[in-house]
Amino acid sequence: MRMLLPLCIALALAGCASAPPQPDWLVNADGARERFERAWLSGDDRVANAEFTRLRAELARTAQPALVARAELTRCAVQVASLDFAPCSGFESLRTDAPEAERAYADFLAGTLAPQQEALLPAAYRGIASGAGGAAALRGIPDPLSRLIAAGVLLRTGRADPEVLQVAAATASQQGWRRSVMAWLGAQALSAEKAGDTGEAARLRRRMELAGQGK
């Protein structure tokens, strides 16, 4: 669940199944969301902050807490994909008025999902949430960002083995998402150091230095 957009999937009110043009706020929000995700994952904080502000403002025009909550969850999700486990405070201020599916997704990202909430998640995440999923479940998630989000949840909940780390690092590398590349290579390096494999840890840190040159 990238959770948000295209918002027409989630909103009957947008009339996306019919012929009329989409509302300006929907078109603008969709573009801002895409630019925000790319900028954040690549480590461009200036652009990411500007695009998120634009995204949230466009959705706030609708006066629908559920939509603004989804914007905040989008921000939290890309942070989890980059192993930034800061509290999702923007969503928490909207939790009271957020639908159950959004609350479940927030709890999933935080690693606190209750078993009875699993059915509220997109199918791709249910195996991860249930504890049955690992690297094989990650490989079954076709969308790269969703795969990284799931991997981040696995790491946050102490269920990320070296194979999970490898899948996540490879996914981030293939997309060229520098912030996520650095985060997952760092996680791999720490894992190698704990296992006493100093040579592998050094190799991974050299890759991190190389990624840093692309800033």
Buried (B, 14 or more C-beta within 10 A) or exposed (E): BBBBBBBBEBBEEBBBEEEEEBBEBBBBBBBBBBBBBBBBBBBBEEBBEBBBEBBBBBBBBBEBBBBBBBBBBBBBBBBBBBBBBEEBEBBBEBBEEBBEBBBBBBBBBBBEBEEEBBEBBBEBBBBBBEEEBBBEBBEEBEEBBBBBBBBBBBBBBEBBEBEBBBBBBEBBBEBEBBBBBBBBBBBBBEBBBEEEBEEBBEBBBEBBEEBEEEE
